[in-house]
Amino acid sequence: MKFLKTLSIIFILAITHCYISDNVCAEPTAKEILQKVAEQGFKDSFRAVLTIKTTKGKKSLSDQTVWVIGKLKDRHADFFFDFTEPEESKGLRFLLQVRDNQEPKAFMYLPSTGKTLPLATEDPSTDIGGTGINMDDIMGFVPKVGETEKILGNETVDGQECWVVQITRPDQRSRTLWIRKKDYTMIRSQEADSAGKVKRDFRVVEFFRTVEGKDYPREEHIVVPDKNVKIIVRQENAVFGIDIPVELLDPARFGQHKWKD
């Protein structure tokens, strides 16, 4: 399975059509479904503002505003995160680089020290800026060595016909994905431990439609049952097909480049 382009809390969706043979829509394999999700995701550079609200029960843990800029081309993906609110998070930045057939790389810039540090992308629990979002949320479709995939069946979610695809890791942890049949859009995913207990549940609850007629997520909910934590990610606005300063995608310069000026 080739490189599968990432989305966030907010950035992994797809538009495509089914294979047609003699006017009959052939049922794809699990690998083909995942490839379509990847190949038909974001194809342009983009910029968006996200609000990320994290709660534990009725208690608010964090309320963040983040600029996200992404560039996807030729099976390469770069994502830049710039925190603007609250004040104590202002200036915190992250850079994530994904390359086909390579281990992803991630970097964090700390404004208090002016230094850039590498992050361990192999640890799926690595938190992004205290938001509760982790590396698996961002890189959920990046293949890991030894993973296997299969179709569990078909299911209707919020009135939408979906394939249910399960990806199992060598340690028997798994991800179950609900992928909308009409356009290969992932609308829900669950992560489970080796015993099958759900550890994390991700769901798109609202979409918006672009002028080109494509659906992209407006709001996602992430629930962590063991911790009684809920993360609400909402996209306030987005633009596509933009020019991105090369400095923002360079680990040596992304931390201090004044891209808003």
N, C-alpha and C positions, 0 to 999 in steps of 0.2 A: 504494500500500500504506500503510494507516494505521499509526498508532503501534503498535509491537509491544513489549509490556511486558517489562522486563528481568528475569534471573536470574543470578549468580554463579556466581561459583565455585559457585554453590549455589542461585540463586533463579529460573530461567526454565523451568517445566514446565506441562503442560496436560491437562485432562480434557474430552472431548466425545464426540459420536456422529457417525456419518456421515450424509450426506444420503440420504434414502430416497425413491425414486420407484417406484411399482408394486411395492413390496417388493424392489427391487433397489438395492444400494448403489452410487451413482454415483461414478465416479472423479473426485476434485476436481482442480483446477488447482494449480500450485505456489503461486500467490498465495493461493488459498483455504486451502491447507494452512497456510501461514504465518500467515494471519489467525486461523485456529482455534487455533494454538499460542498466539498472543498473547491472544486473547479469553478463552480458558479457562485461563489461568495463575492465579497467586495472585490471589484476589479479596478477600482479607481482609488487614488489617494483621497483622504477625507480628513475633516476636522470636526470635532463635536465637543459640546460641553455636557458633562455628566454630573448629576447630583447622586450621591451615594449615602443612604441613610442606614445605619446599622443599629438594631435594637436587641436587647436581651429581655424577653418578657415585655413589660411596659417601660423598661428603662432604656433611655437613649445612650448608646455607646459612642457613636460618632456621627457627624453630619458634614460630609465633605463635598466640595465642588472641585471638579477636575477637568482640565482640558485634555483631550485625547486626539492625537494626530497619527494617522497611519498611512503607510505606503505598501502596496502589494503589487508585485510585478515578477513575472517569470519564476514563480514558485519561491519567491523571497518575500518575507514580510517583516516590516519594522513598525513598532508602535512606541510612541513617545507620550508620557503622562506628565502633566504639569499641575501640581496642586495649588489652588488659590485660596481656599477656605477650608477650615477656620484659620485664624491667624497663626496658630502654632504649627500648622502644616504648610503654610505658604512658602513656596520656593522648592519644596520637595519634588524631585523628578525621578522618573524611571524610564529606562530604555530597554525594550525587548526586541531581540533580533532572532528570526527563525529562518533557517536555510534548509533546502531540501537535502535529506540524507546527512544532516549534521545535528549535533546536539544544540538546542537553543541556548542563546546567551542573554543574560539580563544584567543590568547595571542600575545602581541607585546613586543619586547625587544628593548629598546632605548640605543644605545651605549654611548650616551652623558651622561647619568645618571647611566648606569649600572643596570637599573631596568627593571623588567618585569611587564607589565600591562595587565589586562584582557580586552577584547573587547566585545562590545554588538553585538552578532551575530543576535539578533532579528531585528536589524536595517539593512535593505537591502542596504541602501545607504552608509554604512561605507566604506570609501576609504582605499585601501591597499597601503600604502607607497607613496601616491601622484601619483599613476600611472593612476588613473581614473577607475581602476578595483575595483568592490565592492563585498560585501559578496554574493549577488545574482549571480554574475558571477561565483563565486567559488562553491556555494552551490545550484545551480539551480535545482538539482534533489533531494535535501533533502526535504521530504514531510513536509508540515505544517498542523497543525490541522484544519480540516474543509474544506480542499481543495477538489474540485471535478474535474474529468477529462472526456473528451469526444473526439471522433474522428470527426473532421470537414469535412474530406473528403480525397481525394487523389490529389496530385499535382506533376508536374515534375519540379525539380529545377536543373538547370545546366545539363540537360539531365538525371537526376536520379529520378526514381520513388520513391515518398515519401508518408508516411502517414502524415496528418496534425492533431496534437493532441493539444487540448487546456486545460490548467489547470487553474481553476478559484478559487480565494481565497475568504474567507468570506466577505472581503471588496469590492469584485467585481473587484479587479485588476486581470489581467490574464497574462499567458505566453502561447504563441503559438509556438509549436515545429514542425519542419520538420524533420522526421526520415526516413532515407533511408531504403527501404524495403528489399534490398538484404542482409543487414547485421546489421540492427537495429542501424545504426550510426546516431547521431544527427548532421545535417549539418547546421541548422539555427534555431534561436529562436528570438522571439520578446516579449517584455514586454509592456503591455498597462495599462493605468489607468482605472478607473471605467467607464469612458465615451467612452472607446475604442481607445483613442489616443495613438499612439505608442510612448513610452518613451525611449526605448532602443532596438537596433537591433544587433544581434550577428550572424556572418556568417563565416563558415570555407571556405576559398578560395583556400587552397592548402593542399594536403595530402602527406605523405610519406608512403612507404610500408616497413614493417619490414622483416627480413629474414624468419619469420614464415608466411609471406603473409598477415599480418593484416595491415589495414589502420589506421594511426593516424594523427592528425592534424599537419601540418607544419606551417600554418599561419591562424590566425583568425582576422577578423575586427569587432570592436564594434563601433556602431554609436549612439550618444546621440543627437537626432534632436533638442530638446529645447535649448541645449547649443552649438550647432554647433561643437561638439567635436567628434573626431574620434580616436580610440585606435587601434593600430596595434600590435598584439602579434605574435612573430615569434619564433619558436623553432629551435635553432641552432644545437643542438645535443642532443641525449638521449641514455641512456643505461638502460637495464631492468634486473630484477632478481638479483639485487645487495644486499649486506649486508648493513644494515643501523645501525649506532651506536645508542644504546638505549638512549643516552643522547639527541639526536636531537628530540626525541619524548616525552621528559619529560619537562613539563612546568617549573620546577625548574632549569633545566640545559641547555635547548636548546640555551639560549642567549649567553653563554660564552664558549660553547664547541668548541674546535679547530678541527673541523671535516676534514679540508683540510690537516692537518699536518700528 
